[in-house]
Amino acid sequence: MNKVDTLKMGLAADTLVNYNKHCFQTNDVREPNGTENRILKLSDQIRSLGLSSIYIDGGKNKMTLEVSAKILKERYSYLINRDTLGEFVNAVNSSGIIKIDGDKLLNESEIYRADVCENVHLDKDLTIYKNAIASRMMKDTKYVVRNYKGEGLVITPKNKTDNHRIVIYPKYKELTMAKNRELRKYIDIEQFRDVLRIEVNVRRFVTCRKLFDIPREKRPCLADIVFSEKPVLKNLLGPYLALNEDQKPVSIPQVLYDEKKKLSDRIKEVGMQVILEYFGNDLSNVKNCLKSTVKHNPGRLLPDFKRSACEQEEDWVNEFVCKVRAGLEG
């Protein structure tokens, strides 16, 4: 079952049943054809949990809505999915800002942005699981793997037509940030302490169609995502989370990703020759690895890498990627 955290969607203005005029800034404009038109924008002074922006152009019969699963409040951990759709619509309509037609929202919306995600509960240090995934994906020339806010990974396709990115990070730390102060009034963030958030950020119609098997002539709507039987995250990450019985012993231990140590100490402990061998003597793959751990000019370290390996380390990857896979399948 696909779950969504953040949505940005376009709707016909007549999807709007009612709105609170005190929550909007108004701008009366004269269109090129001479007609008068009123544009409404959610006021910067309005703070409503989960509703971040609303834009209504009555003249063009167009409305843009950006909303997140935070609007579910106590039920935030369930995210927006086929089982919580009713709660989601009710939460929007009880916000005191707008009331919308739920059927039109579901079936006539146009998805501009969707963060499809899963909260995977794991039983050990989340950094280990993140690094296990990184070690697999860094060897795939289709992706670039980089550090994400010091704690996670951001994985982007090199093919620019695939306009999506995969983000993996510990959810608990993000929920402790000031921007989530209001949300913490409704949830116990301790339930997220063992959660590795895995999400794919979709940004274009063509990408959404590809990931969810939507016909080319159709503009993706909310129903296409939440009722889709295609497990998007599992399909994207599946090849990197499978048990690889034929895999050679991994030549690079966890210490390379140990952020508690200086990078120079990590490289010294692992050995440059071992790192190079692990990445198939391919300096571009080594550089991708360094990009996930070095903030400034990772290329400066490349000349020191040698082209042969002197030792092997045990394979720690299989155990941890299989647990992540089980979490996505659960």
MARGU-864296 format. One line per 10 residues: number of its first residue (from 1); their letters; for each residue x, z, y of N, C-alpha, C. Coordinates in steps of 0.1 Angstrom, whole numbers, plus 2048, in hexadecimal, padded with zeros to 3 digits. Example, Ala and Ser with C-alpha at 12.3 -4.5 7.8 and 13.67 -1.06 7.14 Angstrom:
MARGU-864296
1> AS> 884:84E:7C7:87B:84E:7D3:884:84E:7DF | 880:847:7EA:889:847:7F5:881:84F:800 .
end
This chain:
MARGU-864296
1> MNKVDTLKMG> 809:800:7F4:800:800:800:809:800:80C | 807:7F6:815:80F:7F5:821:809:7FF:82C | 813:806:832:810:810:83D:816:80C:84A | 810:80E:855:815:80A:862:816:816:86B | 821:817:873:823:821:87D:81E:81C:88A | 825:812:88F:822:80D:89D:81D:7FF:89C | 812:7FC:8A4:80C:7EF:8A5:80B:7EA:8B4 | 80E:7DE:8B6:80A:7D8:8C3:802:7CB:8C0 | 7F6:7CA:8C5:7ED:7C0:8C1:7E5:7BA:8CD | 7E1:7AE:8CB:7D9:7A7:8D5:7CB:7A7:8D0 .
11> LAADTLVNYN> 7C1:7A9:8D9:7B3:7A9:8D5:7AB:7A1:8E0 | 79F:79C:8DC:796:797:8E7:791:7A3:8EF | 790:7A1:8FC:78B:7AC:904:77E:7B2:900 | 776:7A9:8FA:768:7AE:8F6:769:7B7:8EA | 775:7B9:8E4:777:7C3:8DA:775:7D1:8E0 | 777:7D2:8ED:775:7DE:8F4:766:7E2:8F6 | 762:7ED:8F1:754:7F1:8F2:752:7F9:8FF | 75C:801:903:75B:809:90F:769:80E:913 | 76B:812:91F:778:817:923:776:821:92F | 77F:82A:930:77F:834:93B:787:82F:947 .
21> KHCFQTNDVR> 77F:82B:951:785:824:95D:790:82D:964 | 78F:83A:962:798:844:968:7A6:843:962 | 7A7:83D:956:7B3:83D:94F:7BB:830:951 | 7B6:827:95A:7BC:81A:95C:7C0:817:96A | 7CA:810:96C:7CE:80A:979:7C7:7FC:979 | 7C1:7F8:984:7BA:7EB:985:7C2:7E2:98F | 7C1:7D6:98C:7C8:7CC:995:7BE:7C0:996 | 7B8:7BE:9A1:7AF:7B2:9A3:7B8:7A6:9A8 | 7B7:79B:9A0:7BE:78F:9A3:7B5:783:9A5 | 7BA:779:9AC:7B3:76D:9AD:7BA:763:9A5 .
31> EPNGTENRIL> 7B3:75D:99B:7B9:753:992:7BB:746:999 | 7C4:73D:994:7C6:730:99A:7B9:728:99C | 7AF:72A:994:7A3:722:995:799:729:9A0 | 79E:734:9A6:796:73A:9B0:78D:746:9AC | 78C:748:99F:784:753:99A:78B:760:99C | 783:76B:99E:788:778:99F:789:77E:991 | 794:786:98E:796:78C:981:79C:79A:983 | 798:7A3:97A:79D:7B0:97B:7A5:7B3:96E | 7B1:7B8:970:7BA:7BB:965:7BB:7CB:965 | 7BA:7D0:959:7BB:7DF:957:7C7:7E2:94F .
41> KLSDQIRSLG> 7CE:7EC:954:7DA:7F1:94C:7DA:800:94B | 7DD:805:93F:7DD:814:93D:7E6:81A:948 | 7E1:824:94F:7E9:82A:95A:7F5:831:954 | 800:831:95C:80C:837:958:80B:846:958 | 800:84B:95E:7FE:85A:95F:7F7:85F:952 | 7F1:856:94A:7EA:85A:93E:7F3:85B:932 | 7F3:867:92C:7FB:869:920:7F2:86C:915 | 7F0:863:90C:7E7:865:900:7EF:862:8F3 | 7F0:86C:8EB:7F9:86C:8DF:7F5:85F:8D6 | 7FE:857:8D4:7FC:84B:8CC:7F8:83E:8D3 .
51> LSSIYIDGGK> 7F2:840:8DF:7EE:834:8E7:7F8:832:8F2 | 801:828:8F1:80C:826:8FA:809:81C:905 | 801:812:902:7FD:808:90D:7F1:801:909 | 7E9:7FE:914:7DD:7F6:913:7DC:7EC:91F | 7DA:7E0:91C:7D9:7D6:927:7CD:7CD:925 | 7C4:7CC:92F:7B8:7C5:92D:7B6:7BB:938 | 7B5:7AE:934:7B3:7A3:93D:7A6:79D:93A | 79C:7A1:942:78E:79C:93F:78C:78E:941 | 793:788:94B:792:77A:94E:797:771:943 | 7A1:775:93C:7A6:76E:931:7A1:773:923 .
61> NKMTLEVSAK> 798:77D:924:792:783:918:79D:787:90E | 7A6:78F:914:7B2:792:90C:7B5:7A1:90E | 7B9:7A8:904:7BC:7B6:904:7C9:7B8:8FB | 7D2:7C0:900:7DE:7C4:8F8:7DE:7D3:8F6 | 7E0:7D7:8EA:7E0:7E5:8E6:7EC:7E9:8DF | 7F3:7F3:8E3:7FF:7F8:8DC:7FC:806:8D8 | 7FC:809:8CB:7F8:816:8C5:800:81A:8B9 | 802:827:8B7:80A:82B:8AB:802:835:8A3 | 807:837:897:800:840:88E:800:84F:893 | 807:851:89D:807:85F:8A3:7F9:862:8A8 .
71> ILKERYSYLI> 7F0:858:8AA:7E3:85B:8AF:7DB:862:8A4 | 7E0:862:897:7D9:869:88C:7DC:878:88D | 7E5:87C:895:7E8:88A:897:7EC:891:88A | 7E3:89A:885:7E6:8A2:879:7E8:899:86D | 7E3:88D:86D:7E4:884:862:7EF:879:864 | 7F8:87C:86D:803:872:871:80B:86E:865 | 80E:877:85C:816:874:850:810:869:847 | 803:867:848:7FD:85D:840:7FE:84F:846 | 801:84E:853:803:842:859:7F6:839:859 | 7F6:82D:85F:7EB:825:860:7EB:81C:853 .
81> NRDTLGEFVN> 7E1:81D:84B:7E0:816:83F:7D1:814:83B | 7CE:80D:830:7C0:80A:82D:7B8:816:82B | 7BE:822:827:7B6:82E:825:7B4:836:832 | 7BC:833:83C:7BA:83B:849:7B5:832:854 | 7B1:826:851:7AC:81D:85C:7A0:823:864 | 797:829:85D:78B:830:863:790:83B:86D | 799:843:868:79E:84E:870:7A5:848:87C | 7AD:83D:87A:7B4:837:885:7AB:832:890 | 7A0:82A:88C:797:825:896:790:831:89D | 78C:83B:896:785:847:89C:78E:84E:8A6 .
91> AVNSSGIIKI> 79B:84E:8A2:7A5:855:8AB:7A6:84D:8B8 | 7A7:840:8B8:7A7:838:8C4:79A:83A:8CC | 78F:83A:8C5:782:83B:8CD:77F:849:8D2 | 786:853:8CD:784:860:8D2:78F:864:8DB | 797:85B:8DF:7A2:85E:8E8:79E:861:8F7 | 791:85D:8FA:78C:85E:907:791:853:911 | 798:849:90B:79D:83F:914:796:832:911 | 794:82E:904:78D:822:901:785:824:8F4 | 77B:81B:8F3:774:81A:8E6:774:80B:8E2 | 777:809:8D6:778:7FB:8D1:76F:7F8:8C5 .
101> DGDKLLNESE> 76D:7EC:8C2:766:7E7:8B6:770:7E7:8AA | 76E:7F0:8A1:777:7F2:896:778:7E6:88D | 76D:7DE:88B:76E:7D2:882:776:7C8:889 | 774:7C6:896:77C:7BC:89D:78B:7C0:89E | 78E:7CD:89F:79B:7D1:89F:7A2:7CE:892 | 79B:7D0:887:7A1:7CD:87A:7A2:7BE:877 | 798:7B6:87A:798:7A9:875:79B:79E:880 | 79B:7A1:88D:79D:797:897:7A9:79A:8A0 | 7B0:7A5:89D:7BC:7A8:8A4:7C7:79E:8A1 | 7D1:79C:8AA:7DD:794:8A8:7E9:79E:8A9 .
111> IYRADVCENV> 7F0:79F:89E:7FB:7A8:89E:808:7A2:8A4 | 80C:7A9:8AF:818:7A5:8B6:824:7AD:8B1 | 821:7B9:8AD:82C:7C2:8A8:826:7CB:89E | 82E:7CD:893:829:7D7:889:836:7DE:883 | 836:7EB:882:840:7F2:87B:83A:7F7:86E | 83D:7EF:863:839:7F3:856:843:7FC:84F | 83E:808:84B:848:812:846:843:81A:83B | 84C:822:836:84A:82B:82B:852:838:82D | 84D:843:82B:854:850:82C:858:853:81D | 865:853:81A:869:855:80C:86F:863:80C .
121> HLDKDLTIYK> 869:86B:803:86E:879:801:879:879:7F7 | 884:87F:7FB:890:87F:7F2:896:88D:7F1 | 89E:88F:7E6:8A1:89D:7E3:8B0:8A1:7E6 | 8B7:898:7ED:8C5:89B:7F0:8C8:897:7FE | 8D4:899:803:8D8:895:811:8D4:886:813 | 8CC:884:81D:8C6:877:820:8D1:86D:823 | 8DC:871:828:8E7:868:82C:8EC:861:81F | 8EC:868:814:8F1:862:808:8E8:856:804 | 8DB:857:805:8D2:84C:802:8D4:840:80B | 8D5:844:818:8D7:839:822:8E4:831:81F .
131> NAIASRMMKD> 8EE:839:81C:8FB:832:81A:8FB:82A:80D | 8F3:82E:803:8F2:827:7F6:8EC:819:7F9 | 8E1:819:802:8DB:80C:805:8E4:804:80D | 8EC:80A:817:8F5:803:81F:900:7FC:817 | 905:803:80D:90F:7FD:804:90B:7F1:7FD | 8FE:7F0:7FA:8F9:7E4:7F3:8F7:7D9:7FD | 8F0:7DC:808:8EC:7D1:812:8F8:7CC:81A | 903:7D4:81B:90E:7CF:823:915:7C4:81B | 913:7C3:80E:919:7B8:806:911:7AB:806 | 905:7AC:80C:8FD:7A0:80D:8FF:799:81A .
141> TKYVVRNYKG> 904:78C:81A:907:785:826:8FB:781:82E | 8EF:784:829:8E3:780:831:8E0:78B:83B | 8E6:797:83A:8E2:7A2:843:8EE:7A7:84B | 8EB:7AD:856:8F5:7B5:85E:8F0:7C3:85E | 8F9:7CC:85A:8F5:7DB:859:8FD:7E2:864 | 8F5:7E9:86C:8FB:7F1:877:8F6:7FF:877 | 8FE:807:87F:8FA:815:881:8ED:816:889 | 8E5:820:887:8D8:821:88E:8D7:830:893 | 8DA:831:8A0:8D9:83F:8A7:8E1:849:8A0 | 8EC:845:899:8F5:84F:893:8F1:855:886 .
151> EGLVITPKNK> 8E4:853:882:8DF:859:876:8DA:84F:86C | 8D7:843:870:8D1:83A:867:8D7:82C:867 | 8D0:822:862:8D4:815:861:8CA:80B:868 | 8CF:801:86E:8C6:7F6:872:8CC:7E9:86B | 8C3:7E2:864:8C7:7D7:85C:8C0:7CA:861 | 8C7:7C0:866:8C1:7B4:86C:8C6:7A8:864 | 8BD:79E:862:8C1:792:85B:8C9:78A:865 | 8D3:783:860:8DC:77A:868:8D4:76E:86C | 8CA:76A:864:8C1:75F:867:8B7:763:872 | 8B9:75D:87E:8B1:762:889:8A2:75E:888 .
161> TDNHRIVIYP> 89F:755:87F:891:752:87E:889:75D:877 | 890:765:86F:88A:771:869:88A:77D:873 | 880:77D:87B:880:786:887:87B:794:882 | 882:79B:87B:87F:7A8:877:88C:7B0:875 | 88A:7BD:874:896:7C6:871:891:7D1:869 | 89A:7D6:860:897:7E2:858:89F:7EE:85E | 898:7F9:85F:89E:805:865:89C:810:85B | 8A7:818:858:8A6:823:84F:8AD:82F:856 | 8A5:83A:856:8AA:845:85D:8A3:852:859 | 8A9:85E:85B:8A2:86B:858:897:86D:862 .
171> KYKELTMAKN> 88B:86F:85D:880:870:866:880:87E:86D | 884:888:867:883:896:86C:88A:897:87A | 896:892:87B:89E:893:887:896:88C:893 | 890:881:890:889:879:89B:87D:882:89F | 877:889:896:86B:890:89A:86F:89D:8A2 | 87B:8A1:8A3:87F:8AC:8AB:882:8A8:8B9 | 882:89B:8BC:885:896:8C9:87A:899:8D3 | 87E:899:8E0:874:89D:8EB:868:893:8EB | 86A:887:8E8:85F:87D:8E8:854:880:8DE | 857:889:8D5:84D:88C:8CA:848:89B:8CC .
181> RELRKYIDIE> 84A:8A0:8D8:846:8AE:8DB:837:8B0:8D9 | 82F:8A6:8DE:820:8A7:8DC:81C:8A5:8CE | 822:89C:8C6:81F:89B:8B8:821:8A8:8B0 | 82C:8AF:8B4:82F:8BB:8AC:824:8C6:8AE | 81B:8C5:8B7:810:8CE:8B8:806:8CD:8AD | 807:8C1:8A6:7FD:8BE:89C:803:8BE:88D | 810:8BC:88C:816:8BB:87F:821:8C5:87D | 823:8C9:871:82F:8D1:86D:83A:8C8:869 | 844:8C7:872:84F:8BD:86F:857:8C1:863 | 856:8CD:85E:85E:8D1:853:85A:8C8:847 .
191> QFRDVLRIEV> 84E:8C2:846:84A:8BA:83B:852:8AD:83B | 85A:8AA:846:861:89E:847:870:8A0:845 | 874:8AC:843:882:8AF:842:88A:8A7:837 | 883:8A4:82C:889:89C:821:885:88E:821 | 87F:889:82D:87A:87B:82D:884:871:833 | 886:867:82B:88E:85B:830:884:851:834 | 883:84E:841:879:844:846:880:836:844 | 878:82D:83D:87D:81F:83B:872:816:841 | 876:80E:84B:86C:806:851:871:7F8:854 | 868:7EE:855:86B:7E1:859:864:7DE:866 .
201> NVRRFVTCRK> 86B:7DA:871:865:7D7:87D:862:7C8:87E | 855:7C4:87E:851:7B6:87F:84E:7B3:88D | 853:7A7:892:852:7A4:8A0:84B:796:8A3 | 849:78E:899:844:781:89B:839:77D:891 | 830:774:895:826:76F:88C:82C:769:880 | 836:761:881:83C:75A:876:842:764:86C | 848:76E:871:84E:778:868:843:780:861 | 838:783:868:82D:78B:862:827:782:857 | 825:775:859:81F:76C:84F:828:76C:843 | 835:76B:845:83E:76A:83A:83F:776:831 .
211> LFDIPREKRP> 83F:782:838:840:78F:830:833:792:829 | 828:78E:82F:81B:792:829:813:786:822 | 81A:77B:821:814:76F:81B:806:76B:821 | 807:76A:82F:7FB:767:836:7FC:758:839 | 7F0:750:838:7F0:742:83A:7F6:73E:847 | 7FD:733:848:804:72F:854:7FA:72D:860 | 7EE:728:85D:7E5:725:868:7DE:732:86D | 7E0:73D:867:7D9:74A:86B:7E2:753:873 | 7DC:759:87E:7E4:763:885:7E2:770:87E | 7ED:777:87B:7EB:784:873:7E3:78E:87B .
221> CLADIVFSEK> 7DA:795:874:7D2:7A0:87A:7D5:7AD:872 | 7D0:7B8:877:7D3:7C5:871:7CE:7C5:862 | 7C3:7BF:85F:7BF:7BF:851:7C9:7B8:848 | 7CF:7AE:84D:7D9:7A6:845:7E5:7AF:841 | 7E8:7B9:849:7F3:7C2:846:7EF:7CE:83D | 7E4:7D5:841:7E1:7E1:83A:7DA:7DE:82C | 7D4:7D3:82B:7CD:7D0:81E:7D6:7C6:815 | 7E1:7C3:81A:7EA:7BA:812:7EF:7C1:806 | 7EF:7BA:7FB:7F4:7BF:7EE:803:7BD:7EC | 809:7B7:7F6:817:7B4:7F5:81F:7BF:7FB .
231> PVLKNLLGPY> 827:7C6:7F2:82F:7D2:7F6:83B:7CD:7FE | 83A:7CC:80B:844:7C6:814:852:7CD:813 | 852:7DA:814:85F:7E2:814:865:7E1:806 | 85D:7E2:7FC:863:7E1:7EF:869:7D3:7EC | 862:7C9:7F1:867:7BB:7EF:874:7B9:7F7 | 875:7BE:803:881:7BC:80B:88D:7C3:805 | 88B:7D0:801:896:7D8:7FD:898:7D8:7EE | 88E:7D3:7E6:88F:7D4:7D7:89C:7CF:7D1 | 8A1:7C4:7D5:8AD:7BF:7CF:8B9:7C8:7D1 | 8B9:7D1:7DC:8C4:7DA:7DF:8C2:7E8:7D9 .
241> LALNEDQKPV> 8B6:7EA:7D3:8B3:7F7:7CE:8B2:7F7:7BF | 8B4:7EC:7B9:8B3:7EB:7AA:8BF:7F1:7A3 | 8BC:7F6:797:8C7:7FB:78F:8D0:7F0:78B | 8DC:7F0:78D:8E5:7E5:78A:8EF:7E9:77F | 8EB:7E7:773:8F2:7EB:767:900:7E4:766 | 900:7D7:76B:90C:7D0:76A:916:7D2:776 | 912:7DA:77F:91A:7DD:78B:927:7E3:788 | 932:7DE:78D:93F:7E4:78B:93F:7F1:793 | 948:7FA:78F:949:807:796:94B:804:7A4 | 944:80C:7AC:945:80A:7BB:953:80F:7C0 .
251> SIPQVLYDEK> 959:807:7C8:967:80A:7CC:967:812:7D9 | 95C:816:7DE:95C:81D:7EB:953:829:7EA | 958:835:7EB:950:841:7EA:948:844:7F6 | 940:84E:7F5:937:853:800:93F:857:80C | 94B:85B:80A:952:861:815:953:857:821 | 953:84A:81F:954:840:82A:949:842:833 | 93D:847:82F:932:848:837:930:857:83C | 939:85F:839:938:86D:83D:93A:86F:84C | 92F:870:853:930:870:862:936:87D:867 | 938:887:85F:93E:894:863:94D:892:865 .
261> KKLSDRIKEV> 953:887:85F:961:885:860:964:87A:869 | 970:87A:86F:974:86F:878:976:862:86F | 973:857:875:974:84A:86D:982:848:868 | 98C:84B:870:99A:849:86B:99D:852:85F | 997:85E:85E:999:867:853:991:861:847 | 985:85C:849:97E:856:83E:985:84A:838 | 98A:841:840:991:836:83B:99E:83A:834 | 9A5:844:839:9B1:848:833:9AE:84E:825 | 9A3:856:824:99F:85C:817:99B:852:80D | 994:847:811:98F:83D:808:99B:834:804 .
271> GMQVILEYFG> 9A2:82F:80F:9AC:825:80D:9A7:818:811 | 9AF:811:81A:9AA:804:81F:9AA:7FA:814 | 9B3:7FB:80B:9B3:7F1:800:9A7:7F2:7F7 | 9A2:7FE:7F5:996:800:7ED:98A:7FB:7F4 | 989:7FD:801:97E:7F8:809:97D:7E9:809 | 989:7E3:80A:989:7D4:80A:985:7CE:7FD | 98A:7D4:7F2:986:7D0:7E5:977:7D1:7E2 | 971:7DC:7E7:963:7DE:7E5:95B:7D3:7EC | 95F:7CF:7F7:958:7C4:7FE:95D:7B6:7FB | 963:7B5:7EF:967:7A8:7EA:971:7A1:7F2 .
281> NDLSNVKNCL> 97B:7A8:7F8:985:7A3:800:980:79A:80B | 974:79D:810:96E:795:81B:96E:79E:827 | 976:79A:831:977:7A2:83D:96B:7A3:845 | 962:798:844:955:799:84C:94C:7A4:847 | 94D:7A6:839:945:7B1:834:94A:7BF:837 | 958:7C0:838:95E:7CC:83C:95A:7CF:84B | 95A:7C4:853:957:7C6:861:948:7CB:862 | 93F:7C6:85A:931:7CA:85A:930:7D9:857 | 938:7DD:84D:939:7EB:84A:93D:7F4:855 | 948:7EF:85C:94D:7F7:867:944:7F8:873 .
291> KSTVKHNPGR> 93C:7ED:875:932:7ED:87F:928:7F8:87E | 925:7FC:872:91B:807:86F:921:815:872 | 92E:816:874:935:823:876:93D:824:883 | 941:818:889:94A:818:894:942:813:8A0 | 942:81A:8AB:93A:816:8B7:941:80B:8BF | 94F:80C:8C0:956:803:8C9:960:7FB:8C2 | 95F:7EE:8C3:969:7E4:8BE:96D:7E7:8AF | 964:7E6:8A6:968:7E8:898:973:7DE:893 | 973:7D3:899:97D:7C8:894:98B:7CD:896 | 98E:7D7:89E:99C:7DB:8A0:9A2:7E1:893 .
301> LLPDFKRSAC> 999:7E5:88A:99E:7EB:87E:9A1:7E1:873 | 99C:7D5:874:99D:7CB:869:9AB:7C8:865 | 9B5:7C6:86F:9C2:7C1:86B:9C9:7CA:861 | 9C5:7D7:861:9CC:7E1:858:9C7:7E1:84A | 9BC:7D9:847:9B7:7D9:839:9C0:7CF:831 | 9C3:7D4:825:9CB:7CC:81C:9C1:7C5:812 | 9C7:7BB:80A:9BE:7B2:802:9BE:7B6:7F3 | 9C3:7C2:7F0:9C2:7C6:7E2:9BE:7D5:7E1 | 9B7:7D8:7D6:9B3:7E6:7D4:9BC:7ED:7CA | 9BD:7FA:7CB:9C6:802:7C3:9BE:80C:7BA .
311> EQEEDWVNEF> 9B1:80E:7BC:9AA:818:7B4:99B:815:7B4 | 994:81B:7AB:985:819:7AA:97F:827:7AB | 973:827:7B1:96B:834:7B2:95F:832:7A9 | 959:83E:7A6:94D:83D:79E:941:837:7A5 | 937:831:79E:92C:82B:7A4:921:836:7A7 | 920:83A:7B4:916:844:7B8:909:83D:7BD | 90A:830:7BF:8FF:829:7C6:8F2:828:7BD | 8F3:824:7B1:8E7:822:7A8:8DE:82E:7A9 | 8E3:83A:7A7:8DA:846:7A7:8D2:847:7B3 | 8D7:844:7BF:8D0:847:7CB:8C7:83C:7CF .
321> VCKVRAGLEG> 8CB:82F:7CD:8C2:824:7D1:8B6:824:7C8 | 8B7:828:7BB:8AC:829:7B2:8A2:833:7B7 | 8A6:83E:7BD:89D:848:7C2:895:843:7CE | 89C:83B:7D7:896:835:7E2:88B:82B:7DD | 88F:823:7D4:885:819:7CE:879:820:7C9 | 87B:82B:7C1:870:832:7BC:867:837:7C7 | 86D:83C:7D2:865:840:7DD:85C:835:7E4 | 862:829:7E4:85A:81E:7EA:84F:819:7E0 | 851:81B:7D3:847:817:7CA:83C:821:7C8 | 840:82E:7CC:836:839:7CA:82A:838:7D3 .
end
